[in-house]
Amino acid sequence: MAEEIIQKQMTLLPEYQEKFLKDLLANIYRTDEETGEITGIAARSPLFGQPVYQAEGGGTTTDPSLAALDEAGSKIQYYQTAEGEFTTDPTLAEVDQYGQPIFATEGGVAAPDIIGFTDPQVEAIRRLTGYTDPDTGEVVYEGMMESYQPYLDQALGAFTSGTDIAGAAGTARYDPRGQIVYDTVTDPVTGETSQVARTDPTTGEPVREGGYKEFYDPYVEDVIETSQADIAEALERERSRIGAEAGAMGAFGRRRELLEGTAIGESAAEEGKLAAQLRSAAYTGAQQQAQSAFENQQKRGIQAGQLFQGLGTGIGALGEAAQNLGFQDINTLFNVGQLEQGQLQKEYDVQRAAQLEEAYEPFSRFSYMRDILSGVPSSGTSLAASATPQASPLANVLTNANLYSTAQGGGNIFGGLGSLRNVSGA
């Protein structure tokens, strides 16, 4: 039987390298065989800081087993103040952007977060959408949306008034007797308004204004009466003169008196004609003045209507300008808040990056120490062992049994094993 030699070889690090690596790994992760306590920088996530508790004897501790207990039996954990000190009063603690007090910790990394809307941004949104004080119920801001509506309503009212005035002035017809005066009456039941002609309580006739009578010269009759008196006086004097002259001239004088008397009669007829002409001229002048006044009033009404329409358009433009200026203020306020929000976000991200760097610094140091050995040559010690296997007694028995079975014609005993079957199915 040929001998078989088995050789095993193992390379060992130098003792100083082995000790270095063991100490290095023990600082990374180690389990105490007696207590089962896990220690090392990898024993817990570096992202989580250690809470700072109030120690039983005063001071601070990060060991929960040494923390003082409150009346409810809970550990007293410190809060962090804005000055970096510790306090157990949550009202004195520094708060986060959500208004929650911040617990004091050693180490750890702040959770990733997005800076919310700043005060200017919140103020801008309140001005845009409206805001009601939740405590007092007082409406602080009405909201800029549809803030133009009151202006638009006033503009529509002024524009409608101008249209009505211009329409009434442009469609009215002149009446020499004067325009009927209408009063606006509101139905007490339906609330609808209507125009009702004003009547004279004495005569029952419609009250008119702007007719020719208002422009008729009140002194025309005085002028006529004075003119008639002057003419009558002049005619009387003329008759007396003619009569005196006719008496002195005899028959010839009577003929002359007759002729001149006829002329005096014609002059008396002219007196009546003069009165009619004066009255006609006065009426015509009064009518012309009344019509001119009516036309001027119509023009003023149309101008007033145009003025109201322009005023309505101006009020509407004022409402639009007021809303646009309000939007500009809101945009300015929101943009200022956005700048502040961006600055706070950058500061938070920088602080968190610094915390991450500080938390993972021990692992960087471990990697650096590990890399120190990567270029150090090692003169390892090799251990080799060789062994020669001895013949087994069981092998001899099986060999002899196989030879015996072959001599008896049974063949190889191992070949017969192939014919065995599990007939039970178990």
NULUMSE-550446 format. One line per 4 residues: their letters; for each residue x, y, z of C-alpha. Coordinates in Angstrom, 2 decimals, decimal comma. Layout:
<sites>
A) X/Y/Z  ...
</sites>
This chain:
<sites>
MAEE) 0,00/0,00/0,00  1,42/3,38/-1,01  1,86/6,01/1,64  -0,16/9,27/1,36
IIQK) 1,38/12,39/2,91  -0,90/15,37/3,84  0,78/18,77/4,34  -0,86/21,93/5,86
QMTL) 0,74/25,39/5,78  -0,29/28,65/7,53  1,28/32,09/7,30  1,20/34,19/10,48
LPEY) 1,63/37,98/10,75  4,40/39,40/12,80  3,42/39,81/16,41  3,37/43,61/16,36
QEKF) 1,05/43,67/13,32  -1,26/41,11/14,84  -1,48/43,09/18,07  -2,09/46,31/16,12
LKDL) -4,97/44,81/14,16  -6,55/43,25/17,24  -6,48/46,54/19,11  -7,84/48,34/16,07
LANI) -10,74/45,92/15,64  -11,50/46,01/19,35  -12,10/49,75/19,07  -14,47/49,17/16,15
YRTD) -16,65/46,40/17,56  -16,18/44,20/20,62  -18,43/41,96/22,71  -17,61/41,34/26,36
EETG) -17,62/37,57/26,89  -18,81/37,85/30,47  -21,44/40,60/30,32  -22,31/40,44/26,61
EITG) -21,97/44,23/26,39  -21,15/45,52/22,93  -18,69/48,37/22,72  -16,76/50,20/20,02
IAAR) -17,49/52,98/17,58  -19,57/50,65/15,41  -21,67/49,42/18,34  -24,29/52,11/17,64
SPLF) -25,14/54,36/14,72  -23,08/57,56/14,71  -26,19/59,39/13,47  -27,83/59,18/16,89
GQPV) -26,53/61,32/19,70  -26,48/60,33/23,35  -29,16/62,08/25,45  -27,87/64,25/28,25
YQAE) -29,52/63,47/31,62  -29,47/65,11/34,97  -27,25/63,03/37,25  -28,49/61,94/40,67
GGGT) -25,79/63,84/42,46  -26,10/66,89/40,20  -24,39/67,70/36,95  -24,89/65,84/33,69
TTDP) -24,46/62,29/32,48  -25,02/60,33/29,30  -25,41/57,05/31,20  -29,13/56,30/31,63
SLAA) -28,41/54,19/34,71  -26,97/57,24/36,50  -29,80/59,61/35,53  -31,99/61,21/38,20
LDEA) -35,69/60,36/38,21  -38,67/62,69/38,46  -41,80/62,08/40,54  -43,28/59,85/37,83
GSKI) -40,13/57,71/37,79  -38,96/58,94/34,40  -35,38/59,93/33,67  -34,82/63,68/33,74
QYYQ) -33,44/64,73/30,37  -31,99/68,15/29,78  -33,11/70,61/27,13  -30,74/72,79/25,14
TAEG) -30,97/76,58/25,43  -30,18/79,08/22,72  -26,96/79,93/24,58  -25,82/76,30/24,48
EFTT) -26,55/75,61/28,15  -28,74/72,96/29,77  -32,15/73,42/31,38  -35,00/71,21/32,59
DPTL) -37,59/73,91/31,90  -39,05/73,43/28,40  -40,19/77,06/28,29  -36,53/78,18/28,43
AEVD) -35,36/75,69/25,82  -34,44/76,49/22,26  -37,20/75,48/19,85  -37,01/74,11/16,34
QYGQ) -38,87/75,54/13,35  -41,99/73,65/14,44  -41,98/75,24/17,90  -40,88/72,08/19,73
PIFA) -38,20/72,29/22,49  -34,86/70,72/21,55  -33,39/68,02/23,82  -29,70/68,21/24,68
TEGG) -27,52/65,47/23,17  -23,87/64,68/22,79  -22,87/63,92/19,25  -25,30/62,76/16,67
VAAP) -26,47/64,26/13,40  -29,60/66,31/12,86  -32,23/64,67/10,71  -32,54/65,96/7,15
DIIG) -35,21/68,64/7,00  -36,54/71,44/4,83  -36,81/74,93/6,25  -40,46/75,93/6,28
FTDP) -41,96/79,26/5,34  -40,41/82,19/7,15  -42,39/84,94/8,88  -42,35/87,27/5,82
QVEA) -43,60/84,43/3,62  -46,37/83,55/6,07  -47,32/87,24/6,25  -47,42/87,44/2,44
IRRL) -49,67/84,38/2,20  -51,99/85,78/4,87  -52,30/89,06/3,00  -53,00/87,22/-0,23
TGYT) -55,59/84,74/1,06  -56,88/86,62/4,11  -56,33/85,87/7,78  -58,52/85,79/10,88
DPDT) -57,03/85,77/14,36  -57,90/82,32/15,75  -58,05/83,63/19,33  -60,05/86,85/18,95
GEVV) -61,84/86,10/15,69  -60,77/89,49/14,38  -60,28/89,71/10,63  -56,70/90,89/10,24
YEGM) -56,55/90,74/6,43  -59,44/90,59/3,99  -57,33/89,01/1,28  -56,18/90,45/-2,01
MESY) -58,17/88,09/-4,19  -61,06/90,04/-5,76  -60,05/93,14/-3,80  -60,96/95,10/-6,91
QPYL) -64,63/94,13/-6,56  -65,72/97,13/-4,40  -64,06/99,48/-6,86  -65,68/97,66/-9,74
DQAL) -69,11/97,95/-8,11  -68,64/101,69/-7,59  -67,37/102,05/-11,14  -70,38/100,17/-12,49
GAFT) -72,73/102,38/-10,46  -71,09/105,57/-11,71  -71,00/104,29/-15,30  -74,67/103,29/-15,13
SGTD) -75,63/106,69/-13,70  -73,75/108,39/-16,50  -75,49/106,23/-19,08  -78,90/107,01/-17,59
IAGA) -78,19/110,75/-17,45  -76,84/110,84/-20,98  -79,74/108,73/-22,24  -82,33/110,93/-20,57
AGTA) -80,65/114,09/-21,87  -80,28/112,81/-25,40  -83,81/111,46/-25,83  -85,85/114,20/-24,10
RYDP) -88,14/116,34/-26,32  -88,57/120,07/-25,91  -91,98/121,30/-24,78  -92,50/125,10/-24,88
RGQI) -94,82/124,76/-21,91  -91,93/123,30/-19,93  -90,73/119,81/-19,06  -92,81/117,72/-16,69
VYDT) -91,09/117,14/-13,37  -90,87/113,48/-12,28  -90,25/112,10/-8,80  -88,65/108,74/-8,01
VTDP) -91,05/106,63/-5,95  -90,12/103,33/-4,24  -92,76/100,66/-3,77  -92,77/99,78/-0,05
VTGE) -93,76/96,19/-0,80  -91,64/95,18/-3,78  -88,89/97,78/-3,35  -89,05/98,63/-7,05
TSQV) -88,58/102,25/-8,11  -90,57/104,16/-10,72  -90,84/107,68/-12,11  -94,11/109,50/-11,27
ARTD) -95,09/112,92/-12,63  -95,30/115,62/-9,96  -98,70/117,39/-9,86  -99,81/120,76/-8,54
PTTG) -101,92/120,10/-5,42  -104,15/123,10/-6,28  -104,84/122,61/-9,98  -103,97/118,96/-10,35
EPVR) -101,94/119,84/-13,44  -98,46/118,41/-13,96  -95,70/120,58/-12,59  -93,46/121,88/-15,36
EGGY) -90,15/123,66/-15,46  -88,08/125,24/-18,17  -91,09/126,58/-20,20  -91,26/129,90/-21,97
KEFY) -93,14/131,49/-19,07  -90,03/131,31/-16,96  -88,20/133,41/-19,55  -91,08/135,78/-20,47
DPYV) -90,12/139,38/-19,70  -92,30/140,45/-16,75  -91,89/144,12/-17,76  -93,40/143,72/-21,23
EDVI) -96,92/144,66/-20,06  -95,52/147,64/-18,19  -93,78/148,74/-21,36  -97,00/148,31/-23,35
ETSQ) -99,09/150,23/-20,82  -96,51/153,03/-20,66  -96,31/153,19/-24,45  -100,10/153,26/-24,76
ADIA) -100,38/156,04/-22,19  -97,74/158,09/-23,97  -99,44/157,57/-27,31  -102,89/158,49/-25,89
EALE) -101,51/161,62/-24,30  -99,82/162,66/-27,54  -103,01/162,03/-29,53  -105,08/164,07/-27,08
RERS) -102,71/166,99/-27,38  -102,82/166,68/-31,14  -106,66/166,66/-31,16  -106,75/169,80/-29,01
RIGA) -104,33/171,58/-31,29  -106,25/170,60/-34,42  -109,60/171,64/-32,90  -108,24/175,06/-31,91
EAGA) -106,77/175,65/-35,32  -109,95/174,49/-37,08  -112,14/176,91/-35,09  -109,95/179,79/-36,11
MGAF) -109,97/178,89/-39,82  -113,71/178,38/-40,29  -114,97/175,97/-42,95  -111,54/175,30/-44,29
GRRR) -110,40/174,46/-40,84  -113,18/171,92/-40,34  -112,08/170,09/-43,46  -108,53/169,97/-42,21
ELLE) -109,75/168,79/-38,79  -111,56/165,93/-40,49  -108,49/164,81/-42,39  -106,15/165,05/-39,45
GTAI) -108,71/163,28/-37,22  -108,61/160,35/-39,61  -104,82/160,28/-39,28  -105,16/160,36/-35,53
GESA) -107,53/157,36/-35,71  -104,98/155,46/-37,74  -102,38/156,30/-35,15  -104,68/154,84/-32,46
AEEG) -104,95/151,65/-34,52  -101,20/151,51/-34,72  -101,19/151,72/-30,94  -102,95/148,35/-30,67
KLAA) -100,67/146,85/-33,31  -97,65/148,02/-31,36  -98,89/146,20/-28,23  -99,35/142,98/-30,18
QLRS) -95,89/143,26/-31,73  -94,34/143,85/-28,31  -96,09/140,83/-26,85  -95,16/138,67/-29,85
AAYT) -91,52/139,73/-29,65  -91,51/139,04/-25,90  -93,04/135,57/-26,42  -90,64/134,75/-29,25
GAQQ) -87,67/135,85/-27,17  -88,91/133,89/-24,19  -89,43/130,78/-26,33  -85,98/131,09/-27,87
QAQS) -84,42/131,51/-24,46  -86,38/128,53/-23,09  -85,35/126,36/-26,03  -81,75/127,51/-25,73
AFEN) -81,82/126,78/-22,00  -83,30/123,32/-22,72  -80,61/122,57/-25,28  -77,91/123,79/-22,91
QQKR) -79,37/121,60/-20,19  -79,33/118,62/-22,55  -75,69/119,31/-23,40  -74,83/119,60/-19,74
GIQA) -76,67/116,33/-19,10  -74,72/114,56/-21,84  -71,48/116,07/-20,54  -72,42/115,00/-17,02
GQLF) -73,15/111,50/-18,31  -69,78/111,36/-20,04  -68,18/112,67/-16,87  -69,81/109,91/-14,82
QGLG) -68,77/107,31/-17,36  -65,19/108,57/-17,25  -65,35/108,61/-13,48  -66,58/105,01/-13,44
TGIG) -63,78/103,97/-15,76  -61,29/105,76/-13,52  -62,62/104,06/-10,39  -62,34/100,67/-12,09
ALGE) -58,77/101,44/-13,12  -58,06/102,58/-9,56  -59,29/99,23/-8,22  -57,10/97,36/-10,69
AAQN) -54,10/99,52/-9,79  -54,74/99,00/-6,06  -54,84/95,24/-6,51  -51,68/95,25/-8,64
LGFQ) -49,86/97,33/-6,04  -51,05/94,91/-3,37  -49,72/92,00/-5,40  -46,39/93,79/-5,76
DINT) -46,19/94,22/-1,99  -47,02/90,54/-1,49  -44,42/89,44/-4,06  -41,79/91,65/-2,47
LFNV) -42,59/90,33/0,99  -42,58/86,72/-0,20  -39,31/87,14/-2,11  -37,62/88,61/0,96
GQLE) -38,86/85,65/2,98  -37,62/83,30/0,28  -34,13/84,78/0,55  -34,25/84,27/4,30
QGQL) -35,54/80,73/3,83  -32,72/79,91/1,41  -30,11/81,31/3,80  -31,49/79,32/6,72
QKEY) -31,58/76,17/4,59  -27,94/76,63/3,64  -26,94/77,21/7,26  -28,83/74,10/8,35
DVQR) -27,26/71,98/5,59  -23,76/73,23/6,46  -24,29/72,46/10,16  -25,59/69,00/9,34
AAQL) -22,64/68,36/7,00  -20,29/69,34/9,83  -22,12/67,01/12,21  -21,85/64,19/9,68
EEAY) -18,14/64,80/9,28  -17,66/64,83/13,04  -19,76/61,68/13,53  -17,88/59,67/10,91
EPFS) -14,43/61,03/11,73  -13,52/57,97/13,88  -14,31/55,69/10,94  -12,11/57,81/8,69
RFSY) -9,36/57,51/11,28  -9,83/53,72/11,35  -9,56/53,56/7,57  -6,40/55,63/7,75
MRDI) -4,87/53,33/10,39  -5,87/50,28/8,35  -4,23/51,72/5,25  -0,98/52,10/7,16
LSGV) -0,44/48,34/6,98  -1,24/48,05/3,29  2,29/49,05/2,27  4,27/47,54/5,14
PSSG) 6,25/44,40/4,15  5,62/41,45/6,42  8,03/38,58/7,09  5,37/36,01/7,91
TSLA) 6,17/32,75/9,70  5,12/29,59/7,88  4,08/26,48/9,78  3,98/23,10/7,93
ASAT) 2,80/19,67/9,18  2,84/16,28/7,38  1,17/12,94/8,26  1,16/9,36/6,81
PQAS) -2,23/7,56/6,98  -2,20/4,01/8,55  -4,11/0,98/7,15  -7,59/0,53/8,59
PLAN) -8,61/-2,88/10,07  -12,09/-2,47/8,63  -10,60/-2,18/5,14  -8,83/-5,52/5,57
VLTN) -12,06/-7,22/6,68  -14,00/-5,88/3,72  -11,24/-6,89/1,29  -11,18/-10,46/2,62
ANLY) -15,00/-10,69/2,51  -15,04/-9,57/-1,09  -12,45/-12,19/-2,07  -14,44/-14,93/-0,34
STAQ) -17,66/-13,96/-2,05  -16,00/-14,01/-5,44  -14,58/-17,47/-4,85  -18,06/-18,78/-3,98
GGGN) -19,50/-17,31/-7,20  -21,43/-14,55/-5,47  -19,54/-11,74/-7,10  -18,59/-8,47/-5,51
IFGG) -20,50/-7,89/-2,33  -20,73/-4,19/-3,11  -22,35/-4,97/-6,48  -25,13/-6,89/-4,77
LGSL) -26,12/-3,91/-2,82  -27,50/-2,36/-5,98  -30,25/-4,97/-6,17  -31,77/-4,05/-2,85
RNVS) -35,21/-2,43/-3,14  -37,49/-0,70/-0,69  -40,63/-2,69/-1,31  -42,52/-1,22/1,61
GA) -42,34/2,24/0,18  -41,40/3,61/3,60
</sites>
